[in-house]
C-alpha cells in the first residue's frame, strides 16, 4: 500500500467524522412509476419527511401535503411535468416534515427503465441540505489528510459545478460529493475529478442540461477517473 493510501489514526478519525464511514445522512432514494403514479421510497427518505419506516405509504398527495406554503413551484408541478415529458423528477424544493420543521432539499433524478430499456418512470435521490457543514471541519480535513490537500483544486472545481447547477452553497456542494463518494465507495478526489471531466461535455445553452448533469452525477462511478 502506498503512503498516500494510508492515514495516521488521527486522520482516520477526521475522515470518519467529516467524510463518514456509513451512508451519508440526509439522503434518501425513491422510485416513481408513471403508469400508475406509484411511489417507492427508502427509509431514509421517509425520515426526511418525518416518518418511521413503513408508517405511511408514499403518494403524490402525501408529498404535496408537505409542500412549503410559500413555494410557488411545488413537487406536484415537477411530477406532472415529468409524466407529460417522460422525464426525471428533479428540482429544488422546500418541504415541511411531519413535525412541522422546514427542510431544503433538491432532487437528483434519472430515468427508470424496464428490461427493454423503455422509460417507465423516474428514480433518484432527495438530498437534504438544510444542515450546513461546519467550515472548521473542512479546514481540519485539509490540514490532516495530505491526499485531499493535493486534490483540493479538483474538489473545488467539482464543488463549483454543483453550485452552478443546483444553486447551493459550498458546504452543501461538499456534502453532495461526500454522498457520492460514500455510496459508490470511491475516493472523494476520484469522484471530484470525474465530475470535472464530465462537466466539460455539457453545453449549458442546450435544453435539458440540468437533467443531463443529474444523470452524470448518479452514474459517476461508471466512468470514474482515478487520479
Secondary structure as the mmCIF struct_conf table of DSSP 4:
data_model
#
loop_
_struct_conf.conf_type_id
_struct_conf.id
_struct_conf.beg_label_comp_id
_struct_conf.beg_label_asym_id
_struct_conf.beg_label_seq_id
_struct_conf.end_label_comp_id
_struct_conf.end_label_asym_id
_struct_conf.end_label_seq_id
HELX_RH_3T_P HELX_RH_3T_P1 UNK A 3 UNK A 5
HELX_RH_AL_P HELX_RH_AL_P1 UNK A 9 UNK A 18
TURN_TY1_P TURN_TY1_P1 UNK A 19 UNK A 19
BEND BEND1 UNK A 21 UNK A 22
HELX_LH_PP_P HELX_LH_PP_P1 UNK A 23 UNK A 24
TURN_TY1_P TURN_TY1_P2 UNK A 25 UNK A 26
STRN STRN1 UNK A 27 UNK A 33
TURN_TY1_P TURN_TY1_P3 UNK A 34 UNK A 37
STRN STRN2 UNK A 38 UNK A 41
HELX_RH_AL_P HELX_RH_AL_P2 UNK A 43 UNK A 48
TURN_TY1_P TURN_TY1_P4 UNK A 49 UNK A 50
TURN_TY1_P TURN_TY1_P5 UNK A 53 UNK A 54
BEND BEND2 UNK A 55 UNK A 56
HELX_RH_AL_P HELX_RH_AL_P3 UNK A 60 UNK A 65
TURN_TY1_P TURN_TY1_P6 UNK A 66 UNK A 66
STRN STRN3 UNK A 67 UNK A 67
TURN_TY1_P TURN_TY1_P7 UNK A 69 UNK A 70
BEND BEND3 UNK A 72 UNK A 73
HELX_RH_AL_P HELX_RH_AL_P4 UNK A 75 UNK A 85
TURN_TY1_P TURN_TY1_P8 UNK A 86 UNK A 86
STRN STRN4 UNK A 91 UNK A 96
TURN_TY1_P TURN_TY1_P9 UNK A 98 UNK A 99
BEND BEND4 UNK A 100 UNK A 100
STRN STRN5 UNK A 102 UNK A 113
TURN_TY1_P TURN_TY1_P10 UNK A 115 UNK A 116
BEND BEND5 UNK A 117 UNK A 117
STRN STRN6 UNK A 119 UNK A 128
BEND BEND6 UNK A 131 UNK A 131
HELX_LH_PP_P HELX_LH_PP_P2 UNK A 132 UNK A 134
HELX_RH_AL_P HELX_RH_AL_P5 UNK A 135 UNK A 144
HELX_RH_AL_P HELX_RH_AL_P6 UNK A 146 UNK A 150
TURN_TY1_P TURN_TY1_P11 UNK A 151 UNK A 151
HELX_RH_AL_P HELX_RH_AL_P7 UNK A 152 UNK A 166
HELX_RH_AL_P HELX_RH_AL_P8 UNK A 170 UNK A 184
TURN_TY1_P TURN_TY1_P12 UNK A 185 UNK A 185
HELX_RH_AL_P HELX_RH_AL_P9 UNK A 188 UNK A 199
TURN_TY1_P TURN_TY1_P13 UNK A 200 UNK A 201
TURN_TY1_P TURN_TY1_P14 UNK A 204 UNK A 205
BEND BEND7 UNK A 206 UNK A 206
TURN_TY1_P TURN_TY1_P15 UNK A 207 UNK A 208
HELX_RH_AL_P HELX_RH_AL_P10 UNK A 209 UNK A 218
TURN_TY1_P TURN_TY1_P16 UNK A 219 UNK A 219
HELX_RH_AL_P HELX_RH_AL_P11 UNK A 220 UNK A 223
#
